Amino acid sequence: MHQDKSTDKLSGDSKQNLIRRFFGASRNAGDTASTSTDAAAGCSHVAEELTRFDAFPGYQQVLIPQAAARRIGLDNPFFRAHEGVAGATTRIADRECINFANYNYLGLSGDPRVNAAAQKAIEQYGTSVSASRVVSGERPIHQALEQAIAKAYGVDDTLAFVSGHATNVSAIGHLFGPKDLVLHDSLIHNSVMMGIQLGGAQRRAFPHNDWATLEQILADMRDRYQRVLIVIEGLYSMDGDIPDLPRFIDIKRRYQSFLMVDEAHSFGVLGARGMGIAEHFGIAGKDVDIWMGTFSKSLAGCGGYIAGEKALVEHLRYAAPGFVYSVGMAPPLAAASLEALHIIQAEPERVARLQERGHYFLQKAGELGMNTGLSQGYCVVPIVIGQSLKAVKLSNQLLTQGINVQPIIHPAVEEKAARLRFFISSEHTKTQIDYTLNTLKTII
Ligand SMILES: Cc1ncc(COP(=O)(O)O)c(C=O)c1O
């Protein structure tokens, strides 16, 4: 299936006509630039700052915190380079560190079996499938991965996309339009917001995890829209807490809405076998309409998926632009995630250890009087510092003590909620956790 590329084949003249038809004649009077401009003469009246990348307001915003940090002599804590596999430990600037800044929750990125599966896939299929699966054809490894995810959820089918972010953008953007309403948790991931924007649906946030307010909004507004989608996450990556899923299922049923759960941080983490928030609450996969997840975290790869009933998955497979017009997953990544899923299912002790270490971290931080916000101690524990610059300073100081943790600063969170965010892995030892929290306690 190809996007219409007919303009590429036009001669120079017809191309000009086409461009004039679309841009010349139909421009609004206020649309500056080329309407009043003689094409041959070009134009000279555009403000200079509109022609330079360094004058973009967004770029200026990016520079402000960097300049502030430099002024007080702080190193930039972002984009630190890792010199090997980043798991419970990592190597930064030629030094071994305890690492709390990645999503390798079960230690499977870097696992020799996962590496071997990726290498085998490269030998068999190469490193790229080169085009959309619709165009270039299937590789059995894609289908095997999709079927394994569908089976894990107990639903009909799954579709794998090349990025988790693009999964939400493409699925929501394609399925929900201007006559529809999307209600989402106030802490929902950016990719959900971008999907809503793309599709043009109406949007309302409800306070974090507050199903009672969600119900009030639905009671007030449900009748004004065609389809309604409710979007929540299985485990919130900024705060480390989980929603009361059975309540959301009950509400979506009573208000004839769809429920989507983003399991980026909960698949592999929640439930006795790591099968996510459905397993945690003992609910059937079919009780949620759209399961979304990412391959980049517990599943040790890269990409995202949508799992659910056949009509949902088939619709996206044949029509969602982010799938139809984008390359299929690279074979080594699909093979890596499939192998990671098999290991999670065969070794539930990894999941148990992750949950135990997460709870240990939370309990110990509490004993030391640290503010861990809403965290329930699975794989994410924030320690709220309350000032962005202090959080950056602490992150840099910890690095000198052999501990890598990222600060989360304004505007990602409110200034008073600036924090250090610790991602826990099943491979962290209690000794590493003790050392980290005791070190932090001496400098906080
Ligand atoms: C909740 C949530 N959804 C979607 C994504 C996007 O996933 P990816 O980074 O794999 O593109 C993330 C990223 O961390 C996330 O936290």
The ligand as an ORCA input file, in Angstrom:
! r2SCAN-3c Opt
* xyz 0 1
  C       3.841      5.511     29.789
  C       4.687      5.539     28.560
  N       4.102      5.339     27.363
  C       4.818      5.366     26.224
  C       6.172      5.580     26.241
  C       6.952      5.631     24.962
  O       7.719      4.490     24.831
  P       9.110      4.422     24.028
  O      10.134      5.125     24.866
  O       9.367      2.964     23.937
  O       8.896      5.088     22.723
  C       6.819      5.779     27.467
  C       8.269      6.006     27.494
  O       8.962      5.822     28.421
  C       6.068      5.762     28.652
  O       6.629      5.980     29.836
*
